[in-house]
Amino acid sequence: MKIGQWIGILLALQCMILIGQWTSPAGYVSTAGAQVPDAGAQRIQMIQQLKDLNGKMDDLIRFLEGGNLQVKAAKPDDNKGK
């Protein structure tokens, strides 16, 4: 085949692709269904989580200050590195 025929075939294929993209309703990419974030609700949730975290930290501090903490050291496993 001659160069002119190949160029004609490629041009026809590109035109078909372009027409397909213009005429398809949504194309090949789906639209994103994004929601508008509610900043106030997010802040309220973050504040509640911080309050929960502060309560847990207070419990941990009381436990550590109570003096009832015992630490046991385990022997290292020699087979672990092999």
C-alpha positions in Angstrom: 0.0 0.0 0.0 1.1 3.5 -0.6 1.7 6.1 2.0 -1.4 8.1 0.9 -3.6 5.1 1.6 -2.2 4.6 5.1 -2.7 8.2 5.9 -6.3 8.0 4.6 -7.0 5.0 6.8 -5.5 6.6 9.9 -7.4 9.8 9.3 -10.7 7.9 8.9 -10.1 6.0 12.1 -9.3 9.1 14.0 -12.4 10.8 12.7 -14.5 7.8 13.8 -13.0 8.0 17.3 -13.6 11.8 17.5 -17.2 11.4 16.3 -17.7 8.6 18.9 -16.5 10.8 21.7 -18.7 13.8 20.6 -21.9 11.7 20.2 -21.7 9.4 23.2 -23.8 10.7 26.1 -21.3 10.3 28.9 -18.2 9.2 27.0 -16.0 6.5 28.5 -15.4 8.3 31.7 -18.1 8.2 34.4 -19.0 11.5 36.1 -18.0 12.0 39.8 -20.8 12.3 42.3 -19.0 14.6 44.7 -20.8 15.9 47.8 -20.2 19.3 49.3 -18.4 18.7 52.6 -20.1 19.9 55.8 -17.3 21.7 57.6 -19.3 22.2 60.8 -20.2 18.5 61.1 -16.6 17.5 60.5 -15.4 19.9 63.2 -18.0 18.6 65.7 -16.9 15.0 65.0 -13.2 16.0 65.4 -13.9 17.7 68.7 -15.8 14.6 70.0 -13.0 12.3 69.0 -10.5 14.6 70.8 -12.6 14.6 73.9 -12.7 10.7 73.7 -8.9 10.7 73.3 -8.4 13.1 76.3 -10.5 10.8 78.4 -8.4 7.8 77.4 -5.2 9.7 78.1 -6.5 10.7 81.6 -7.2 7.0 82.4 -3.7 6.1 81.3 -2.1 8.8 83.3 -4.1 7.8 86.4 -3.0 4.2 85.9 0.7 5.2 85.5 0.6 7.5 88.5 -1.1 4.8 90.7 2.2 2.8 90.8 0.6 -0.5 90.0 2.5 -1.0 86.8 4.6 -4.2 86.4 6.9 -4.8 83.4 8.0 -8.2 82.4 10.9 -8.6 80.0 10.5 -11.6 77.6 13.5 -13.6 76.4 14.4 -12.9 72.8 13.5 -15.7 70.4 16.7 -17.0 68.9 15.0 -18.6 65.9 13.3 -15.4 64.9 16.2 -14.1 62.9 16.7 -17.3 60.9 
